[in-house]
């Protein structure tokens, strides 16, 4: 494995990170491949477990909301509820996995953090790549489920690539913050877990936000201020509503403004705390 040396630069940490990613694509690929293998080493069924848990979660939610709640059994916007639900869960699974695994990446790879010549800013990116490998499988599964229900995706499905990039940038912004802070505040791992448990219900994944907007417009505006709303709604626009992202200029500009602020804040915090990581871990 090739080890890269870090260079001190005056450019913003977020720009420096982009340069590191571009210059170390092969290293990130090797790290992600080894991380993926390590995650399931010693398991009898190996990587199958990476797919079993999300699939079981989808089946449970589908059963509860379709058969346990009469409203969901009627579908949403003319689509079966399972299709509407899975378009929200697929991006959420990736976001949650990046947040969970990325937050603890420095603690997990202590031996690399203590290597003076290793560029540890690549570690959160490695976790994002590892999680994305599974995400591609679920995108394919989502498309197959749509086809199985008689709904053929339109050209709007191409913009899933755009929303995936948006999800990567948002996840990076947050995980660089949490991975840097958790080194000094170990309890943050539990805080992130609780945050994700609450956040999945605040984000309109299992429920339709249209009714909330009609009855409680102020609360609806707060829900829409959540950056993950843009991603979830985007996947549904690509698969169900057939709306291009540029048809929502206000929401798109808001998302990128908030996300880029978080991105530069997160990478800046990571670079500021980085010199102290090896002393604390």
Buried (B, 14 or more C-beta within 10 A) or exposed (E): EEEBEBEEEEEBBBEBBEEBBEEBEEBBEBBBBEBBEEBBEEEEEEBEEBBEEBEEEBEEBBEEBBEEEEEBEEBBEEBBBBBBBBBBBBBBBBBBBBBBBBBBBBBBBEEBBEEEEBBBBBBBBBBBBBBBEBBEBBBEBBBEBBEEEEBEBEEBBEBBEBBBEBBBBBBBBBBBBBBBBBBEEEEBBEBBEEBBEEBBEEBBBBBBBEEBBEEEEEEBEEBBEBBBBBBBBBBBBBBBBEBEBEEBEEBBEBBBEBBBEBBBBBBBBBBEBBEEBBEEB
